[in-house]
Every structure is written in structure tokens, then in C-alpha cells.
Amino acid sequence: MENSKSLVYTSKAFNGGESTTLLNHFSILIEQGPIDLLTSKQTDSMKKIISEKSLLNIDSVINPYSDLYIQQYRNLESWEDVYAALDVSHLKDYKTFYIMSGLYSPSSEMIQAGKMNGVFPKTNRNLKFHSQGHHNVNILALLKAHKEYDIPIHEWTKSPEELSLRFFSKDYAPNLSLYESYHGYDIPEYGHKRLDSLPFNYIYNIYLKSNASVLDYMMAKEKQKEKDFVFGFTIFSKCERDKRLDSILSIVNNFENRAFYIRNEKTGENTFLKTDDYFDEIRKSKYTLVIPPYDESCFSIYRFIESLGMDCLPLIHPDCKTSDVEKSFGVGLEALKRNTPFETEKEYFEVLRYYQEKFLVFKESFTEF
């Protein structure tokens, strides 16, 4: 009998500020048939959260490795030993694995640009730390089952900086004929293909609500915005993002009815909103701003698409690298590389609708193996 179910895993939490932005991407899995959830917490409440926020119905929640990690695996010498000890027979009957955001821990160099690139799992780093360890175990279990049973893996990266499987030690690299990694646009340097997970979420939800296309829905709801410009900016203590604060403020100050929120760990200033509240502010605004992400060679595609999906036009900071995303979508972004509002409402809406039509589309799904 052919395997009929798939299995999904994420290293991100289903609660807290980032849960909404994460689960918006889960909607694309609706197309993939029956699916179970691999987790480190055996609770059916996760099924409810996923269903409510992404409309994806999880069949079962499985948790075969958490107790083993606590009782056995964390006492081994390295993650390589953990991989060798893993019994992955629990996973052999699945047809496909989906990793919806994998390993990402800047503090332990567990990032694409960190020291664990090309090394993991040949290390004992964070072996005894449960907050990271149980994610490592589950990811290694999926990788081992992939290699032993030829089960395809699709790995979506929320951030291009994640230590995706293709950046593991070459001795543990996935079988590239049965593996693909994705982001919101094609990134040739990292091997990531474009996946329209976020546009799918907007299209699917809008169609269910109104049986309309995204553009028709947006135009039908066209209304006066309460603010001209809204933007939130975070400066962590171990980054150099504050170097752009002056240039950002110079853009913010070009708009009359504006709101600027900041969380600055270096100065202690904090006017930030919760994620859902911030998104409500974006929906009420005509403009926002996209700045370079922490990996400055990439583009903040999800902030860009989220803004368009909330009927807000994202202007693009001059330091943003846009060539890959422009090539991936076949559209130029020069019209958005400005620091002042458009002169007329007509021009504003023409530009907004143009980019909604180009980016809120579902063309690129998971590769067929």
C-alpha cells in the first residue's frame, strides 16, 4: 500500500508574537493531502492553533523523541552520536517530510553564515540545552529517515540565514534528488527556490471570504487610510542596525501623519507593539518601509508581501539588494525606491495595485520529485 500521509515539523513556537507570521505559510500545505505534525510537545492544542490560523487540519500529533532526548541522547558525546542512535522506524511510512523553518540559533553559530555551516552534526554544541536540543533531534530524525527510506524533504526557510540541511556536514547532506529548500524568492547563492506560501495564504483566505481575486477584493475595500506612514525598527545589542537609524528617520519625517515604533536594546528605548497590533497599524497606513534584513545580501520578501497583502505600499530603503527578487518575479522595483509619498492618490493606487498584481500571485509551489 502506497504511503498517503505527509509529516510537517517546525522549530518555531506556535504561540507568541511570531506565530501568526509563521502559520500564514502553513496554508500552502492544504494542497498536500493528509498531514501529521512532528513535535516535542504532545498536545492536541497545537492542532487547534494551526487550524485556526492557517486553515490546515492536522491529522495526528506525534512526539517519538522528546523523552529519549532527555533520558539518553543528551548524554552522548556529539550530535553525530545522536544521529547514529536514532531509531527512525516511526517515520518510515510517511510519503513526504515538510520542514517549515528549521535550525536557526545565531548565539550558537547555528546559522548559514556561522561556524556550524559544513560542521553540524559533527559537534556537541548545545547538546545538553533542551531549548535547542529537541529541535536538533527532530531535524536529525527527519534527515536520517529521508536517507534510509528515500522520503523526500521540502525545507522552507523563514529566514535565509537558517542552517538548512544543505549546509550540514557533507557527510550528512541530504540526497539532492529528493530534497529542495525554499524561500519567498529564488536565491541562487543559497540554493533556495521561490515558494509562494505567503501569497497562497492571502489568495486562499480572500477567496474563501468573498469568492474574489486578491486585486478585486482590495479594490472593493478601498477606503481612506488613517495614517500616511507606519514603520517599526528593532536594534539588537549585538548588531549594527543602528547605523541606518538616521536614514530611516529621514524617510519617516517626510510623512505628516506618521507612526514610528522602535525597540533599541542598546539604549533601552522601547515603543514596540505586539505583532498583531502592529499589523493592524500597517492595515491603517498608506505606506511602510522595507529595510535590509540581517543577512544584507538578501531582501525582506515577507515584510514586502505582508504589506501588500494588508493594502499598504512598501517603500524600499536604498540599501536593499533587490536584483534576485526582481529576477525571480520578473518585475522591477525602481518605482518603490523613493523616500517621499506619491503626489496624487491616483498615482499611489496605480502603483499599489500594480505591485499587488505582480506579487500576490500563486505560481511557485513545492517541487515534484
C-alpha positions as CSV (number, residue, x, y, z in Angstrom):
1,M,0.0,0.0,0.0
2,E,1.4,3.4,-1.0
3,N,2.1,5.8,1.8
4,S,-0.6,8.5,1.9
5,K,0.4,10.9,4.7
6,S,3.0,13.6,5.0
7,L,4.7,14.9,8.1
8,V,5.5,18.5,9.0
9,Y,7.9,20.0,11.5
10,T,8.9,23.5,12.6
11,S,11.4,24.7,15.1
12,K,9.4,27.8,15.7
13,A,6.8,28.2,18.5
14,F,3.1,28.2,17.8
15,N,2.4,30.9,20.4
16,G,3.8,34.3,20.9
17,G,4.3,37.3,18.6
18,E,5.7,35.4,15.6
19,S,3.1,32.6,15.5
20,T,0.8,34.5,13.1
21,T,3.5,35.3,10.6
22,L,4.8,31.6,10.7
23,L,1.4,30.0,10.4
24,N,0.4,32.1,7.4
25,H,2.9,30.0,5.5
26,F,1.3,26.7,6.6
27,S,-1.7,27.3,4.5
28,I,0.1,26.1,1.4
29,L,0.2,22.6,2.9
30,I,-3.5,22.3,2.4
31,E,-2.7,21.2,-1.1
32,Q,-0.5,18.3,0.1
33,G,-3.2,15.9,1.4
34,P,-3.4,14.3,4.9
35,I,-0.6,15.5,7.2
36,D,0.7,14.8,10.7
37,L,2.7,17.1,13.0
38,L,6.1,16.1,14.5
39,T,6.6,18.0,17.7
40,S,8.4,17.9,21.1
41,K,5.2,18.6,23.0
42,Q,2.4,16.0,22.8
43,T,-0.7,18.2,22.8
44,D,-3.7,18.5,20.6
45,S,-3.9,22.2,21.3
46,M,-1.4,22.7,18.5
47,K,-3.8,21.2,16.0
48,K,-6.4,23.8,17.0
49,I,-3.9,26.7,16.7
50,I,-2.8,25.6,13.3
51,S,-6.3,25.1,12.1
52,E,-7.5,28.5,13.3
53,K,-4.6,30.4,12.0
54,S,-3.7,28.6,8.7
55,L,-6.9,26.6,8.0
56,L,-4.7,23.5,7.8
57,N,-6.1,20.4,9.5
58,I,-3.5,18.3,11.2
59,D,-4.5,14.6,11.5
60,S,-2.3,13.5,14.3
61,V,0.5,14.9,16.6
62,I,3.5,12.6,17.1
63,N,6.3,13.0,19.6
64,P,8.6,10.0,19.5
65,Y,11.9,11.6,20.5
66,S,11.5,14.1,23.4
67,D,11.7,11.6,26.2
68,L,14.6,9.8,24.5
69,Y,16.5,13.1,24.2
70,I,16.1,13.8,27.9
71,Q,16.9,10.3,29.1
72,Q,19.6,9.2,26.6
73,Y,20.6,11.4,23.7
74,R,21.7,14.5,25.7
75,N,24.3,12.3,27.5
76,L,26.0,11.2,24.3
77,E,29.3,12.7,23.1
78,S,28.1,14.5,20.0
79,W,25.1,15.1,17.7
80,E,26.8,12.6,15.3
81,D,26.3,10.0,18.0
82,V,22.7,11.1,18.4
83,Y,22.2,10.6,14.7
84,A,23.6,7.1,14.9
85,A,21.4,6.2,17.9
86,L,18.2,7.5,16.4
87,D,15.5,4.8,15.6
88,V,13.6,6.3,12.7
89,S,11.3,3.4,12.1
90,H,8.4,5.6,13.5
91,L,8.8,7.7,10.3
92,K,9.2,5.1,7.6
93,D,5.5,5.1,6.4
94,Y,5.3,8.8,5.5
95,K,5.4,9.8,1.9
96,T,6.9,13.3,2.3
97,F,8.5,15.5,5.0
98,Y,8.0,19.2,5.2
99,I,10.3,21.4,7.4
100,M,8.6,24.7,7.8
101,S,11.5,26.7,9.3
102,G,14.4,24.7,10.6
103,L,17.6,25.3,12.6
104,Y,18.3,28.9,13.5
105,S,20.4,29.9,16.5
106,P,22.7,32.9,16.0
107,S,24.1,32.6,19.6
108,S,25.3,29.1,18.9
109,E,26.5,29.8,15.4
110,M,23.7,27.6,14.1
111,I,23.1,29.8,11.1
112,Q,24.1,29.7,7.4
113,A,26.9,32.2,8.0
114,G,28.0,30.7,11.3
115,K,30.7,28.2,12.4
116,M,28.3,25.2,12.2
117,N,27.9,25.6,8.4
118,G,29.5,22.4,7.0
119,V,30.1,21.0,10.5
120,F,26.8,20.0,12.1
121,P,26.1,17.3,13.3
122,K,29.9,16.8,13.9
123,T,29.8,18.8,17.2
124,N,28.4,18.7,20.7
125,R,27.4,22.3,20.7
126,N,24.1,22.8,22.6
127,L,23.8,19.0,23.1
128,K,22.6,19.4,26.7
129,F,20.4,22.5,26.2
130,H,16.8,21.4,25.8
131,S,15.5,24.6,24.2
132,Q,17.7,23.9,21.2
133,G,18.4,20.2,21.6
134,H,14.9,18.8,20.9
135,H,14.8,20.7,17.6
136,N,18.1,19.2,16.6
137,V,16.9,15.7,17.4
138,N,13.7,16.1,15.4
139,I,15.6,17.5,12.4
140,L,18.2,14.8,12.5
141,A,15.4,12.1,12.7
142,L,13.8,13.5,9.6
143,L,17.2,13.6,7.8
144,K,18.0,10.0,8.8
145,A,14.6,8.7,7.7
146,H,15.0,10.6,4.4
147,K,18.3,8.9,3.8
148,E,17.2,5.4,4.9
149,Y,13.8,5.3,3.3
150,D,14.2,7.7,0.4
151,I,11.5,10.0,1.7
152,P,11.5,13.4,0.0
153,I,12.2,16.5,2.1
154,H,10.9,20.0,1.4
155,E,12.5,22.6,3.6
156,W,11.0,26.1,3.7
157,T,13.2,28.8,5.3
158,K,11.5,31.7,7.1
159,S,14.9,33.4,7.2
160,P,17.6,32.7,4.5
161,E,20.0,32.7,7.4
162,E,18.7,29.3,8.7
163,L,21.1,26.4,8.8
164,S,19.1,24.4,6.3
165,L,20.0,20.8,5.7
166,R,22.0,21.6,2.6
167,F,24.5,23.4,4.9
168,F,25.1,20.4,7.2
169,S,28.4,18.5,7.1
170,K,28.8,17.0,3.6
171,D,28.8,13.5,5.2
172,Y,25.2,14.1,6.3
173,A,23.9,16.2,3.4
174,P,20.5,15.2,2.1
175,N,20.0,13.4,-1.2
176,L,19.6,16.4,-3.5
177,S,17.5,14.3,-5.9
178,L,14.9,14.1,-3.1
179,Y,15.5,17.4,-1.3
180,E,14.6,21.1,-2.1
181,S,14.9,24.2,0.0
182,Y,12.7,27.3,-0.5
183,H,12.3,31.0,0.4
184,G,9.9,33.7,-0.8
185,Y,12.0,34.2,-4.0
186,D,14.8,32.4,-5.8
187,I,18.2,32.8,-4.0
188,P,20.7,31.1,-6.3
189,E,23.7,31.7,-3.9
190,Y,21.9,29.6,-1.2
191,G,20.2,27.1,-3.5
192,H,16.7,28.3,-2.4
193,K,13.8,28.1,-4.8
194,R,10.9,30.5,-4.8
195,L,7.8,29.2,-2.9
196,D,4.7,31.3,-3.0
197,S,3.5,30.3,0.5
198,L,2.5,33.8,1.7
199,P,0.7,34.8,-1.5
200,F,-1.2,31.4,-1.3
201,N,-2.4,32.3,2.2
202,Y,-3.8,35.7,1.1
203,I,-5.4,34.2,-2.1
204,Y,-6.9,31.2,-0.3
205,N,-8.3,33.3,2.6
206,I,-9.7,36.0,0.4
207,Y,-11.3,33.5,-1.9
208,L,-13.0,31.7,1.0
209,K,-14.3,35.0,2.4
210,S,-15.5,36.6,-0.8
211,N,-15.1,34.3,-3.8
212,A,-13.0,37.1,-5.4
213,S,-9.4,37.6,-6.6
214,V,-7.0,39.4,-4.4
215,L,-7.0,42.5,-6.6
216,D,-10.8,42.6,-6.9
217,Y,-11.1,42.2,-3.1
218,M,-8.6,45.0,-2.4
219,M,-10.3,47.4,-4.9
220,A,-13.7,46.7,-3.4
221,K,-12.5,47.5,0.1
222,E,-10.6,50.6,-1.0
223,K,-11.0,53.2,1.7
224,Q,-9.3,56.2,3.3
225,K,-6.3,55.3,5.4
226,E,-5.9,56.7,8.9
227,K,-2.1,57.2,8.7
228,D,0.3,58.1,6.0
229,F,3.2,56.0,7.2
230,V,3.9,53.3,9.8
231,F,7.2,51.5,10.5
232,G,8.7,49.5,13.3
233,F,12.5,49.2,13.8
234,T,14.4,46.8,16.1
235,I,18.1,47.3,17.1
236,F,19.6,44.3,18.9
237,S,22.6,44.8,21.2
238,K,24.9,42.6,19.1
239,C,24.1,44.1,15.7
240,E,24.9,47.2,13.8
241,R,21.4,48.1,12.6
242,D,21.6,51.5,14.4
243,K,23.9,52.7,11.6
244,R,20.7,53.1,9.5
245,L,18.6,54.9,12.1
246,D,19.3,58.4,10.7
247,S,18.5,57.4,7.1
248,I,15.3,55.7,8.3
249,L,14.2,58.7,10.3
250,S,14.9,61.0,7.3
251,I,12.3,58.9,5.4
252,V,9.8,58.7,8.3
253,N,9.9,62.5,8.7
254,N,8.8,63.0,5.0
255,F,5.3,61.9,6.0
256,E,2.9,64.1,8.0
257,N,0.6,61.6,9.8
258,R,3.2,59.0,10.8
259,A,3.9,56.4,13.5
260,F,7.4,55.1,14.2
261,Y,7.9,52.3,16.7
262,I,11.4,51.3,18.0
263,R,12.9,48.7,20.2
264,N,16.5,49.6,20.9
265,E,18.4,47.2,23.1
266,K,21.4,49.5,23.2
267,T,19.6,52.5,24.6
268,G,16.6,50.7,26.3
269,E,14.1,52.7,24.2
270,N,11.0,50.6,23.5
271,T,7.8,51.8,21.9
272,F,7.1,48.5,20.1
273,L,3.7,46.9,19.6
274,K,2.7,43.3,19.7
275,T,2.8,41.7,16.2
276,D,-1.0,41.6,15.7
277,D,-1.3,45.2,16.9
278,Y,1.5,46.3,14.6
279,F,-0.2,44.6,11.6
280,D,-3.4,46.5,12.5
281,E,-1.4,49.7,12.2
282,I,0.0,48.6,8.8
283,R,-3.5,48.0,7.6
284,K,-4.5,51.5,8.5
285,S,-1.5,53.0,6.8
286,K,-0.8,54.1,3.2
287,Y,2.9,53.4,3.3
288,T,5.5,51.5,5.2
289,L,9.2,50.7,4.7
290,V,11.3,47.7,3.8
291,I,14.9,47.7,5.0
292,P,17.8,45.3,4.6
293,P,17.4,42.1,6.7
294,Y,20.2,40.8,9.0
295,D,21.7,39.0,6.0
296,E,22.1,42.1,4.0
297,S,22.7,40.2,0.7
298,C,19.0,39.2,0.8
299,F,15.7,41.0,0.6
300,S,12.9,41.1,3.2
301,I,10.4,39.5,0.8
302,Y,7.9,38.5,3.5
303,R,7.7,42.0,5.0
304,F,7.2,43.3,1.5
305,I,4.4,40.8,0.6
306,E,2.8,41.2,4.1
307,S,2.5,44.9,3.5
308,L,0.9,44.5,0.0
309,G,-1.4,41.9,1.5
310,M,-2.5,44.4,4.1
311,D,-3.1,47.0,1.3
312,C,-0.1,49.1,2.3
313,L,2.6,50.2,-0.1
314,P,6.1,49.3,1.0
315,L,8.8,51.8,0.0
316,I,12.3,50.3,-0.3
317,H,15.3,51.6,1.6
318,P,18.2,52.5,-0.8
319,D,20.5,49.9,0.8
320,C,18.2,47.0,0.0
321,K,19.6,44.4,-2.5
322,T,16.7,43.7,-5.0
323,S,18.3,42.1,-8.1
324,D,17.4,38.5,-7.1
325,V,13.8,39.2,-6.2
326,E,13.3,41.3,-9.3
327,K,14.6,38.5,-11.4
328,S,12.6,35.9,-9.5
329,F,9.3,37.8,-10.0
330,G,10.2,39.3,-13.4
331,V,9.4,42.8,-12.2
332,G,11.4,46.0,-11.5
333,L,11.2,47.7,-8.1
334,E,12.6,51.1,-9.0
335,A,9.2,52.8,-8.5
336,L,9.4,51.9,-4.8
337,K,12.9,53.1,-4.2
338,R,11.9,56.5,-3.0
339,N,11.6,58.4,0.3
340,T,8.6,60.6,-0.3
341,P,4.9,59.9,-1.0
342,F,3.4,59.9,-4.5
343,E,2.0,63.3,-5.5
344,T,-1.6,62.1,-6.2
345,E,-4.0,59.5,-4.8
346,K,-4.4,58.2,-8.4
347,E,-0.7,57.6,-8.8
348,Y,-0.5,55.9,-5.4
349,F,-3.3,53.4,-6.1
350,E,-2.0,52.7,-9.5
351,V,1.4,51.7,-8.1
352,L,-0.1,49.8,-5.2
353,R,-2.4,47.8,-7.4
354,Y,0.4,47.1,-9.9
355,Y,2.7,45.5,-7.3
356,Q,-0.2,43.6,-5.7
357,E,-1.0,42.1,-9.1
358,K,2.7,41.1,-9.5
359,F,3.4,39.7,-6.1
360,L,0.2,38.4,-4.6
361,V,0.2,35.5,-7.1
362,F,0.5,31.8,-6.6
363,K,2.8,30.4,-9.3
364,E,5.6,28.5,-7.5
365,S,4.7,25.5,-5.2
366,F,6.7,22.6,-4.0
367,T,8.9,20.7,-6.5
368,E,7.5,17.4,-7.7
369,F,10.0,14.5,-7.2
